[in-house]
Amino acid sequence: MREDFVEAVLNAVESIPAGQVASYGDIAEFVGAGGPRQVGSVMSHYGGAVCWWRVVRADGRPADGLQERALALLAEDGAPIRNGRVLIRQARWQGPRRVEPA
């Protein structure tokens, strides 16, 4: 995986404010490369040092295996949650239209 793509994804994720979320596809759009699966791969390998819980599936569900911890952190952030999902229409980060690779 290209280092510039990894850094762009991590920089975009770090920019998500508390109480807001972005989908994996949103992050790919923001960085202008890859897709949801590639962003998910970056997050699973390198995302531990950034606010990973603010990246969710398009339907508002956190990543498999991390749901309980992610939902607790999202609740601390003030994100709107119902039935184990972030209300993505209310909490979606509109973020930068493009994050240039470092």
TIVO-733538 format. One line per 8 residues: their letters; for each residue y, x, z of N, C-alpha, C, CB. Coordinates in nm, 2 decimals, padded with zeros to 4 digits. Glycine has a CB too. Example, Ala and Ser with C-alpha at 12.3 -4.5 7.8 and 13.67 -1.06 7.14 Angstrom:
<atoms>
AS = -00.57:01.32:00.78:-00.45:01.23:00.78:-00.33:01.32:00.78:-00.45:01.13:00.90 | -00.22:01.28:00.71:-00.11:01.37:00.71:00.00:01.29:00.79:-00.06:01.41:00.57
</atoms>
This chain:
<atoms>
MREDFVEA = -00.12:00.09:00.00:00.00:00.00:00.00:00.12:00.09:00.00:00.00:-00.10:00.12 | 00.22:00.05:-00.08:00.34:00.14:-00.10:00.42:00.13:00.03:00.42:00.09:-00.21 | 00.47:00.25:00.07:00.54:00.27:00.19:00.68:00.19:00.19:00.57:00.41:00.22 | 00.74:00.18:00.07:00.87:00.11:00.06:00.85:-00.04:00.08:00.93:00.14:-00.08 | 00.73:-00.09:00.03:00.70:-00.23:00.05:00.68:-00.26:00.19:00.58:-00.27:-00.04 | 00.60:-00.18:00.26:00.57:-00.20:00.40:00.71:-00.20:00.48:00.48:-00.08:00.46 | 00.79:-00.10:00.46:00.92:-00.09:00.53:01.01:-00.21:00.50:00.99:00.03:00.49 | 01.01:-00.26:00.37:01.09:-00.38:00.34:01.04:-00.50:00.41:01.09:-00.40:00.19
VLNAVESI = 00.91:-00.52:00.42:00.85:-00.63:00.49:00.89:-00.63:00.64:00.70:-00.64:00.47 | 00.87:-00.51:00.70:00.90:-00.50:00.84:01.05:-00.51:00.87:00.85:-00.36:00.89 | 01.13:-00.47:00.78:01.28:-00.49:00.80:01.31:-00.63:00.79:01.36:-00.40:00.70 | 01.25:-00.70:00.70:01.28:-00.85:00.68:01.24:-00.92:00.81:01.21:-00.90:00.56 | 01.12:-00.89:00.86:01.07:-00.96:00.98:01.16:-00.93:01.10:00.92:-00.91:01.01 | 01.20:-00.81:01.11:01.29:-00.78:01.22:01.42:-00.85:01.22:01.32:-00.63:01.22 | 01.46:-00.90:01.10:01.59:-00.97:01.08:01.58:-01.12:01.12:01.63:-00.96:00.94 | 01.46:-01.17:01.14:01.44:-01.31:01.17:01.49:-01.34:01.32:01.29:-01.36:01.16
PAGQVASY = 01.59:-01.42:01.33:01.65:-01.45:01.46:01.55:-01.53:01.55:01.78:-01.52:01.45 | 01.57:-01.51:01.68:01.49:-01.59:01.78:01.51:-01.74:01.75:01.54:-01.56:01.92 | 01.40:-01.81:01.76:01.41:-01.96:01.74:01.39:-02.00:01.59:01.54:-02.01:01.78 | 01.38:-01.90:01.51:01.35:-01.93:01.36:01.23:-01.86:01.32:01.47:-01.88:01.28 | 01.17:-01.90:01.21:01.05:-01.84:01.15:01.07:-01.83:01.00:00.93:-01.93:01.19 | 00.98:-01.75:00.94:00.96:-01.74:00.80:00.82:-01.74:00.77:01.03:-01.61:00.74 | 00.78:-01.80:00.65:00.64:-01.80:00.61:00.61:-01.66:00.54:00.61:-01.91:00.51 | 00.49:-01.63:00.53:00.45:-01.51:00.46:00.51:-01.51:00.32:00.29:-01.49:00.46
GDIAEFVG = 00.51:-01.62:00.25:00.56:-01.63:00.12:00.71:-01.61:00.12:00.53:-01.77:00.06 | 00.78:-01.66:00.22:00.92:-01.64:00.23:00.96:-01.49:00.24:00.98:-01.71:00.36 | 00.88:-01.42:00.32:00.90:-01.28:00.33:00.88:-01.21:00.20:00.81:-01.21:00.44 | 00.78:-01.24:00.13:00.75:-01.18:-00.01:00.87:-01.21:-00.10:00.62:-01.24:-00.07 | 00.92:-01.33:-00.09:01.04:-01.37:-00.17:01.16:-01.28:-00.13:01.07:-01.52:-00.16 | 01.18:-01.27:00.00:01.30:-01.20:00.05:01.29:-01.05:00.00:01.30:-01.20:00.20 | 01.18:-00.99:00.00:01.17:-00.85:-00.04:01.16:-00.83:-00.19:01.05:-00.78:00.03 | 01.13:-00.94:-00.26:01.12:-00.93:-00.40:01.00:-00.87:-00.46:01.24:-00.86:-00.45
AGGPRQVG = 00.89:-00.87:-00.38:00.76:-00.81:-00.42:00.65:-00.87:-00.35:00.77:-00.66:-00.41 | 00.53:-00.86:-00.41:00.41:-00.90:-00.34:00.40:-01.05:-00.33:00.40:-00.84:-00.20 | 00.31:-01.10:-00.24:00.29:-01.24:-00.22:00.25:-01.26:-00.07:00.19:-01.30:-00.31 | 00.22:-01.38:-00.03:00.18:-01.41:00.11:00.07:-01.32:00.16:00.14:-01.55:00.12 | -00.04:-01.29:00.08:-00.15:-01.21:00.12:-00.11:-01.07:00.14:-00.26:-01.22:00.02 | -00.02:-01.01:00.06:00.02:-00.88:00.08:00.11:-00.86:00.20:00.10:-00.83:-00.05 | 00.19:-00.96:00.23:00.27:-00.96:00.35:00.18:-00.97:00.47:00.38:-01.08:00.35 | 00.08:-01.06:00.46:-00.01:-01.07:00.57:-00.09:-00.94:00.60:-00.12:-01.18:00.54
SVMSHYGG = -00.12:-00.87:00.49:-00.18:-00.74:00.51:-00.09:-00.64:00.58:-00.23:-00.68:00.37 | 00.03:-00.64:00.54:00.13:-00.55:00.61:00.14:-00.59:00.75:00.27:-00.56:00.54 | 00.15:-00.71:00.78:00.17:-00.76:00.92:00.04:-00.72:01.00:00.19:-00.91:00.92 | -00.08:-00.74:00.95:-00.20:-00.71:01.02:-00.22:-00.56:01.05:-00.32:-00.77:00.95 | -00.17:-00.48:00.96:-00.18:-00.33:00.98:-00.07:-00.26:01.05:-00.21:-00.27:00.85 | 00.06:-00.32:01.03:00.18:-00.25:01.07:00.27:-00.33:01.16:00.25:-00.19:00.96 | 00.24:-00.46:01.17:00.34:-00.55:01.23:00.35:-00.56:01.38:00.31:-00.68:01.19 | 00.27:-00.48:01.45:00.27:-00.49:01.60:00.40:-00.45:01.67:00.16:-00.40:01.65
AVCWWRVV = 00.48:-00.37:01.60:00.61:-00.33:01.66:00.73:-00.42:01.63:00.64:-00.19:01.62 | 00.71:-00.52:01.55:00.81:-00.61:01.51:00.78:-00.75:01.57:00.83:-00.62:01.36 | 00.87:-00.84:01.55:00.86:-00.98:01.60:00.76:-01.06:01.51:00.99:-01.05:01.61 | 00.64:-01.02:01.51:00.53:-01.07:01.42:00.51:-01.22:01.44:00.40:-01.00:01.45 | 00.53:-01.27:01.56:00.51:-01.41:01.59:00.61:-01.50:01.51:00.52:-01.44:01.74 | 00.71:-01.45:01.46:00.81:-01.53:01.38:00.77:-01.55:01.23:00.95:-01.47:01.39 | 00.66:-01.49:01.20:00.60:-01.51:01.06:00.48:-01.60:01.07:00.56:-01.37:00.99 | 00.49:-01.71:01.01:00.38:-01.82:01.02:00.34:-01.86:00.88:00.44:-01.94:01.10
RADGRPAD = 00.23:-01.93:00.88:00.19:-01.99:00.75:00.29:-02.10:00.70:00.04:-02.06:00.77 | 00.28:-02.13:00.58:00.37:-02.23:00.52:00.37:-02.36:00.59:00.34:-02.25:00.37 | 00.26:-02.40:00.66:00.25:-02.52:00.73:00.30:-02.51:00.88:00.11:-02.58:00.73 | 00.35:-02.39:00.92:00.40:-02.37:01.05:00.30:-02.32:01.15:00.45:-02.50:01.10 | 00.17:-02.30:01.11:00.07:-02.25:01.20:00.08:-02.09:01.21:-00.07:-02.29:01.16 | 00.06:-02.04:01.33:00.05:-01.89:01.34:-00.08:-01.84:01.28:00.07:-01.85:01.49 | -00.08:-01.71:01.27:-00.20:-01.64:01.21:-00.32:-01.67:01.30:-00.17:-01.49:01.20 | -00.44:-01.67:01.23:-00.57:-01.69:01.30:-00.58:-01.58:01.41:-00.68:-01.69:01.20
GLQERALA = -00.63:-01.62:01.52:-00.66:-01.53:01.63:-00.54:-01.49:01.71:-00.72:-01.40:01.57 | -00.43:-01.54:01.67:-00.30:-01.50:01.75:-00.23:-01.63:01.79:-00.21:-01.41:01.66 | -00.29:-01.74:01.77:-00.21:-01.87:01.78:-00.16:-01.89:01.92:-00.31:-01.99:01.76 | -00.24:-01.87:02.03:-00.19:-01.89:02.16:-00.08:-01.80:02.20:-00.31:-01.87:02.26 | -00.09:-01.67:02.17:00.02:-01.58:02.21:00.14:-01.60:02.12:-00.03:-01.43:02.19 | 00.12:-01.63:01.99:00.24:-01.65:01.91:00.31:-01.78:01.95:00.19:-01.67:01.76 | 00.24:-01.89:01.98:00.31:-02.01:02.02:00.38:-01.99:02.15:00.20:-02.12:02.03 | 00.33:-01.91:02.24:00.40:-01.89:02.37:00.53:-01.81:02.34:00.31:-01.81:02.46
LLAEDGAP = 00.52:-01.71:02.25:00.64:-01.63:02.22:00.74:-01.71:02.14:00.60:-01.51:02.14 | 00.69:-01.80:02.05:00.78:-01.89:01.98:00.85:-01.99:02.07:00.71:-01.96:01.87 | 00.78:-02.04:02.17:00.84:-02.13:02.27:00.95:-02.06:02.35:00.73:-02.19:02.36 | 00.92:-01.93:02.39:01.02:-01.85:02.46:01.14:-01.83:02.37:00.96:-01.71:02.50 | 01.12:-01.82:02.24:01.23:-01.80:02.15:01.32:-01.93:02.13:01.18:-01.75:02.01 | 01.26:-02.04:02.16:01.33:-02.17:02.14:01.29:-02.24:02.01:01.47:-02.15:02.15 | 01.19:-02.19:01.95:01.15:-02.25:01.82:01.09:-02.39:01.85:01.04:-02.17:01.74 | 01.12:-02.49:01.76:01.06:-02.63:01.78:00.92:-02.63:01.74:01.14:-02.73:01.69
IRNGRVLI = 00.83:-02.67:01.83:00.69:-02.67:01.81:00.63:-02.81:01.85:00.62:-02.56:01.90 | 00.54:-02.85:01.76:00.47:-02.98:01.79:00.32:-02.96:01.74:00.53:-03.10:01.72 | 00.23:-03.00:01.83:00.08:-02.99:01.79:00.04:-02.86:01.74:00.05:-03.10:01.69 | 00.08:-02.75:01.80:00.04:-02.62:01.77:00.10:-02.56:01.64:-00.11:-02.62:01.76 | 00.21:-02.62:01.60:00.28:-02.57:01.47:00.43:-02.57:01.50:00.24:-02.66:01.35 | 00.49:-02.47:01.43:00.63:-02.47:01.43:00.68:-02.58:01.33:00.69:-02.33:01.40 | 00.78:-02.65:01.37:00.84:-02.75:01.28:00.93:-02.67:01.18:00.93:-02.86:01.36 | 00.86:-02.62:01.07:00.92:-02.53:00.98:01.04:-02.58:00.91:00.81:-02.49:00.88
RQARWQGP = 01.05:-02.71:00.89:01.17:-02.76:00.82:01.29:-02.74:00.91:01.15:-02.91:00.79 | 01.27:-02.74:01.04:01.39:-02.72:01.13:01.41:-02.57:01.16:01.36:-02.80:01.26 | 01.31:-02.49:01.16:01.32:-02.36:01.21:01.31:-02.25:01.10:01.21:-02.33:01.31 | 01.30:-02.29:00.98:01.29:-02.19:00.87:01.42:-02.11:00.86:01.25:-02.26:00.73 | 01.40:-01.98:00.86:01.50:-01.88:00.84:01.54:-01.88:00.70:01.46:-01.74:00.89 | 01.67:-01.89:00.67:01.72:-01.88:00.53:01.74:-01.74:00.49:01.84:-01.97:00.52 | 01.74:-01.65:00.58:01.75:-01.51:00.56:01.81:-01.45:00.44:01.61:-01.46:00.56 | 01.80:-01.32:00.42:01.86:-01.26:00.30:01.79:-01.30:00.18:01.87:-01.11:00.32
RRVEPA = 01.85:-01.31:00.07:01.78:-01.35:-00.05:01.70:-01.23:-00.10:01.88:-01.39:-00.16 | 01.74:-01.11:-00.06:01.66:-00.99:-00.10:01.68:-00.88:00.00:01.70:-00.95:-00.24 | 01.58:-00.81:00.04:01.59:-00.70:00.13:01.54:-00.58:00.05:01.50:-00.71:00.26 | 01.63:-00.49:00.02:01.59:-00.37:-00.06:01.50:-00.28:00.02:01.72:-00.30:-00.11 | 01.40:-00.22:-00.05:01.32:-00.12:00.02:01.40:00.00:00.06:01.20:-00.07:-00.07 | 01.36:00.05:00.18:01.44:00.17:00.23:01.42:00.29:00.15:01.40:00.19:00.38
</atoms>
